[in-house]
Amino acid sequence: MSTIILFVSFFNLRKRNAGCYNSPFSGVGTEFFPLGILPDHSGFTLHETGYLPHNNWWNFLQVLSPFWRFYYNFKKGHRIVFRDYEAELTPEHIMLIPDHQLFDSVGTTPVPHFWIAFSPARRLDIREKIPLLLKPDRCEMDIIRKIAGLYNNRAECSDRNRGFNLSLALLSVVLSRPEIKWQKDDSTRMEQASNFIETHYSSALSIHDTARTAGMSHGSFIKAFKRYQGVTPVRFLMQTRIRQVADLLVNTDTTIDAIAERTGFPNRAYLSRVFKKVTGLSPAQFRNIHTPA
């Protein structure tokens, strides 16, 4: 392949590969159900599956998403960077990243890259170390290879239904492994409270009011919510707002003042201060880096 063709392929991938900030869809994978669909009888909502045989552009900063990631690379060359931890994607490990985790994905080396974006019905035990690194067994690798085999060099799946069924099978096998610790008392009330916050994030939410929707006292609600989500209700609300801000910055030309008003912040200055604390960038810097040219 000539240098010109390689450059064009690289440019096209960069243009199409939108990453996943607030959307479950990257722009280069096979899209299934949107984020709002609840997990079915399988225990998962499958948002997207994808495979790129030569993924040479994987640079997305300050990713904060409301869904899980399943990553597997057949060669070394990409890595995930958290605030105080860095993990390389290698053939030796499947990497799982739960929802609401802030990280950077880094990589320009052309490597075979496989991913799934999904939402499980269960909540991870808050004592689990993130990301989860699991050595794939023969069965899991067999399914990964079968899914990868459905994709051509343009990242298009030849059999959508088979890709969907194999992806659910892979998630069922991997997430049932005994070394993954889940919360034993999934709470319908905590799920309802989480949905309430994510639906009403733009309003002046009161934790007392949210606790009442769960039928709990203020103190008991905060403890139960943190046990369920891994963060306090206030932190969860702020993460939801910042995620929405990031989406509006990247995908619209709405002014930062208007974004602050639409996402529940009292003013632009407070939005900018909180946004930079969470992501490390000002809203203007974030928009400049992530908005497609």
C-alpha positions in Angstrom: 0.0 0.0 0.0 1.4 3.4 -1.0 2.2 6.2 1.5 -0.6 8.3 0.0 -3.2 5.6 0.5 -2.0 5.0 4.1 -2.3 8.7 4.8 -5.8 8.8 3.4 -6.8 5.8 5.4 -5.3 7.3 8.6 -7.2 10.6 7.9 -10.5 8.9 7.2 -10.2 6.9 10.4 -9.5 10.0 12.4 -12.4 11.7 10.8 -14.9 8.8 11.4 -13.6 7.7 14.8 -15.5 10.1 17.1 -14.7 8.3 20.3 -17.3 7.9 23.1 -17.8 10.7 25.4 -21.6 10.9 26.0 -22.7 8.7 23.1 -22.3 4.9 23.1 -21.4 5.0 19.4 -17.8 5.6 18.2 -18.7 6.1 14.6 -16.6 3.2 13.4 -18.3 0.2 15.1 -21.6 -1.8 14.7 -24.3 0.1 16.5 -27.0 -1.7 18.4 -29.2 -0.3 21.2 -28.9 3.3 22.4 -28.0 4.2 26.0 -31.6 4.6 27.2 -32.6 1.0 26.6 -32.6 -1.1 29.8 -30.8 -4.4 30.1 -32.9 -7.3 28.8 -33.1 -10.9 30.0 -29.4 -11.4 29.2 -28.5 -8.9 31.9 -26.8 -6.5 29.4 -27.6 -3.7 27.0 -25.3 -4.0 24.0 -24.5 -0.6 22.6 -21.7 -1.2 20.1 -19.2 -3.8 19.0 -16.3 -3.0 16.8 -13.0 -4.3 15.4 -10.3 -2.4 13.5 -7.5 -4.6 12.1 -5.2 -1.5 11.9 -6.4 1.0 14.5 -3.7 3.7 14.2 -5.8 6.5 15.8 -6.9 6.0 19.4 -6.3 9.4 21.2 -9.2 10.6 23.2 -8.7 12.7 26.3 -10.8 13.0 29.4 -13.3 10.3 28.5 -16.1 10.2 31.1 -18.8 7.8 29.9 -22.1 6.4 31.3 -21.4 2.9 30.0 -18.8 0.1 30.3 -15.9 -0.7 27.9 -14.6 -4.1 26.9 -11.1 -3.8 25.2 -8.9 -6.4 23.7 -5.8 -5.7 21.5 -4.2 -8.5 19.6 -0.9 -6.6 19.7 0.7 -4.0 22.0 0.6 -0.4 21.2 -2.3 1.3 23.0 -2.8 2.2 26.6 -5.3 3.6 29.1 -4.2 6.4 31.4 -6.0 7.2 34.6 -5.2 10.0 37.0 -2.9 7.8 39.1 -2.6 4.6 37.0 -1.6 3.5 33.5 -2.5 0.2 31.9 -1.3 -1.1 28.5 -3.6 -3.1 26.2 -1.9 -6.3 25.4 -2.8 -9.8 24.1 -2.4 -11.1 27.6 -5.4 -9.3 29.1 -9.0 -8.4 28.5 -9.6 -4.9 29.9 -12.9 -3.9 31.5 -13.6 -0.3 32.5 -16.9 0.4 34.4 -19.0 3.4 33.8 -18.3 6.9 35.1 -14.5 6.5 35.1 -12.3 9.4 33.8 -9.5 8.2 31.6 -7.5 9.0 28.4 -7.1 6.4 25.6 -3.7 6.8 23.9 -2.3 5.2 20.8 -1.2 5.8 17.2 0.5 2.4 16.6 -1.5 0.4 14.0 -2.7 -2.6 16.0 -5.8 -4.9 15.8 -8.2 -3.4 18.2 -11.5 -5.0 19.5 -14.1 -3.3 21.7 -17.6 -3.6 23.1 -19.6 -0.8 24.7 -22.3 -2.1 27.0 -24.3 -1.6 30.2 -24.8 -4.4 32.8 -27.8 -4.7 35.1 -25.5 -5.4 38.1 -23.2 -2.9 39.9 -19.6 -3.7 40.5 -18.4 -4.0 44.1 -16.7 -0.7 44.9 -13.7 -2.5 46.3 -12.8 -3.8 42.9 -9.6 -2.4 41.4 -10.2 -0.5 38.1 -9.6 -1.3 35.3 -10.3 -5.0 35.6 -7.6 -7.0 33.8 -8.5 -10.6 33.0 -6.4 -13.2 31.3 -8.6 -14.5 28.4 -9.2 -18.3 28.3 -9.6 -20.4 25.1 -13.3 -20.1 24.9 -13.3 -16.3 25.2 -10.5 -15.9 22.6 -12.4 -18.2 20.3 -15.5 -15.9 20.5 -13.3 -12.7 20.1 -11.7 -14.2 17.0 -15.1 -15.1 15.5 -16.4 -11.6 16.0 -13.2 -10.0 14.6 -13.6 -12.3 11.6 -16.9 -10.7 10.7 -15.2 -7.4 10.0 -13.4 -6.2 6.9 -10.8 -3.5 6.5 -13.5 -0.8 6.5 -14.7 -1.8 10.0 -18.0 -3.1 8.5 -19.6 -6.1 10.0 -20.6 -8.8 7.5 -23.3 -10.4 9.7 -24.9 -8.0 12.2 -27.1 -10.6 13.9 -24.3 -13.0 14.4 -22.1 -10.2 15.7 -24.9 -9.2 18.2 -25.3 -12.8 19.5 -21.6 -13.5 19.7 -21.1 -10.2 21.6 -23.7 -11.1 24.2 -22.3 -14.6 24.5 -18.8 -13.1 25.1 -20.1 -10.7 27.8 -22.0 -13.5 29.5 -18.9 -15.6 29.7 -16.5 -12.9 30.8 -18.7 -11.2 33.3 -19.7 -14.4 35.0 -16.1 -15.1 36.0 -15.8 -15.7 39.7 -13.0 -13.3 40.2 -15.3 -10.4 39.4 -17.0 -9.2 42.5 -20.5 -7.7 42.1 -22.7 -6.1 44.7 -24.9 -8.7 46.4 -27.8 -6.4 47.1 -28.7 -4.6 43.8 -31.2 -2.0 44.9 -34.2 -1.1 42.7 -34.5 2.1 44.7 -30.9 3.1 44.0 -31.4 2.4 40.3 -34.5 4.6 40.4 -32.6 7.3 42.2 -29.8 7.2 39.6 -32.3 7.5 36.8 -34.0 10.4 38.5 -30.7 12.2 38.8 -29.8 11.5 35.1 -33.2 12.7 34.0 -33.4 15.9 36.1 -29.7 16.9 36.2 -30.4 20.3 34.6 -32.7 21.4 37.5 -31.9 22.5 41.0 -31.8 19.0 42.4 -32.0 18.5 46.2 -30.5 15.3 47.7 -33.3 15.4 50.2 -35.8 15.3 47.4 -33.9 12.5 45.6 -33.8 10.5 48.9 -37.6 10.9 49.2 -38.0 9.4 45.7 -36.2 6.4 47.0 -38.3 6.3 50.1 -35.3 6.7 52.4 -33.9 9.1 55.0 -31.2 11.5 53.9 -28.3 9.8 55.7 -29.4 6.2 54.8 -29.8 7.3 51.1 -26.3 8.8 50.8 -24.7 5.6 52.3 -26.8 3.3 50.1 -26.2 5.3 47.0 -22.4 5.4 47.5 -22.4 1.7 48.1 -24.3 1.2 44.8 -22.7 3.7 42.5 -19.2 4.0 44.1 -19.7 7.8 44.5 -21.9 10.1 46.5 -25.2 11.4 45.0 -23.6 14.9 44.7 -20.6 13.5 42.8 -22.8 11.4 40.6 -24.9 14.5 39.7 -21.8 16.5 38.9 -20.4 13.7 36.7 -23.7 13.6 34.8 -23.7 17.3 34.3 -20.1 17.4 33.1 -20.8 14.5 30.7 -23.6 16.5 29.2 -21.5 19.6 29.0 -18.8 17.7 27.2 -21.3 16.4 24.7 -22.7 19.9 24.0 -19.2 21.3 23.7 -18.1 18.8 21.1 -21.4 18.3 19.1 -22.9 21.8 19.1 -21.9 25.4 18.8 -23.9 26.4 21.8 -22.2 29.1 23.9 -20.6 28.2 27.2 -23.0 30.5 29.0 -26.0 28.7 27.4 -24.5 25.3 28.2 -24.1 26.3 31.8 -27.8 27.3 31.9 -28.9 24.1 30.2 -26.9 21.7 32.4 -27.8 23.1 35.9 -24.8 25.3 36.6 -25.5 28.7 38.0 -23.1 30.5 35.7 -20.2 30.1 33.3 -17.5 30.7 35.8 -18.7 27.9 38.1 -19.1 25.6 35.2 -15.6 26.3 34.0 -14.1 25.7 37.5 -15.9 22.4 38.0 -15.2 21.2 34.4 -11.5 21.9 34.7 -11.3 20.2 38.1 -12.9 17.0 36.6 -11.3 16.9 33.2 -8.1 18.9 33.6 -9.2 21.3 30.7 -11.3 24.4 30.5 -14.5 24.1 28.4 -12.9 26.2 25.7 -9.8 24.0 25.6 -11.9 20.9 25.5 -14.0 22.2 22.6 -10.9 23.2 20.7 -9.3 19.7 21.1 -12.3 17.5 20.5 -14.3 19.4 17.9 -13.7 17.9 14.4 -11.9 20.3 12.0 
